[in-house]
């Protein structure tokens, strides 16, 4: 049972390490990918903590967090695509 708690703490630490890349990331696409990665790691940590504590409320929170992460990724991706940051073309060719 303590293995679940150790892995949940490990996932949370990985999320904090990814936050460094989120702040330092050279491009907006890198930041978006790392933000999605942090969301997945935190959801995994909440699922493992839910199994450790035996409370199902953390599973609901992890599910909602995952859904918001998907919506956030889609919204930021569409925003960056409209601004032309994913493409290396001039604005005259659009």
C-alpha positions in Angstrom: 0.0 0.0 0.0 2.9 2.4 0.6 4.1 1.6 -2.9 1.1 3.5 -4.2 1.9 6.5 -2.1 5.5 6.4 -3.2 4.5 6.4 -6.9 2.0 9.2 -6.3 4.7 11.3 -4.7 7.1 10.4 -7.6 4.5 11.5 -10.2 3.9 14.8 -8.3 7.7 15.4 -8.3 7.9 14.7 -12.0 5.1 17.3 -12.5 7.2 19.9 -10.6 10.2 19.1 -12.7 8.1 19.6 -15.8 7.0 22.9 -14.5 10.6 24.1 -14.9 10.4 23.3 -18.6 7.0 25.0 -18.8 8.5 28.2 -17.6 11.8 27.9 -19.6 10.4 26.4 -22.8 11.7 28.0 -26.0 8.5 27.9 -28.0 4.8 28.0 -27.2 4.3 24.5 -28.6 6.9 23.1 -26.1 5.0 24.9 -23.3 1.7 23.4 -24.5 3.1 19.9 -24.6 4.7 20.2 -21.1 1.5 21.6 -19.8 -0.4 18.6 -21.0 2.2 16.3 -19.6 1.9 18.0 -16.2 -1.9 17.5 -16.3 -1.5 13.8 -17.1 1.1 13.3 -14.3 -1.2 15.0 -11.7 -4.2 12.9 -12.8 -2.1 9.8 -12.4 -0.9 10.9 -8.9 -4.5 11.6 -7.9 -5.7 8.2 -9.1 -2.9 6.5 -7.1 -3.6 8.5 -4.0 -7.3 7.6 -4.4 -6.3 3.9 -4.4 -4.1 4.5 -1.4 -6.7 6.4 0.7 -9.7 4.3 -0.4 -11.8 7.4 -1.2 -13.5 7.7 -4.6 -13.7 11.5 -4.6 -10.2 11.8 -5.8 -11.1 9.7 -8.9 -13.8 12.2 -9.7 -11.4 15.1 -9.3 -8.9 13.3 -11.5 -11.5 12.7 -14.2 -12.5 16.4 -14.2 -8.9 17.5 -14.2 -8.3 15.3 -17.2 -11.3 16.6 -19.1 -10.2 20.2 -18.4 -6.7 19.3 -19.6 -8.1 18.1 -23.0 -10.2 21.2 -23.4 -7.3 23.4 -22.5 -5.0 21.6 -25.0 -7.5 22.0 -27.8 -8.1 25.7 -27.0 -4.5 26.6 -26.8 -3.7 24.7 -29.9 -6.4 26.5 -31.9 -5.2 29.8 -30.5 -1.6 29.1 -31.5 -2.6 27.8 -34.9 -4.5 31.0 -35.6 -1.6 33.1 -34.6 0.7 31.2 -37.0 3.1 30.0 -34.3 3.0 26.4 -35.5 3.9 27.3 -39.1 7.0 28.8 -40.5 5.3 30.7 -43.3 5.0 34.4 -43.8 1.7 36.1 -43.1 1.6 37.2 -46.8 1.0 33.6 -48.0 -2.1 33.0 -45.9 
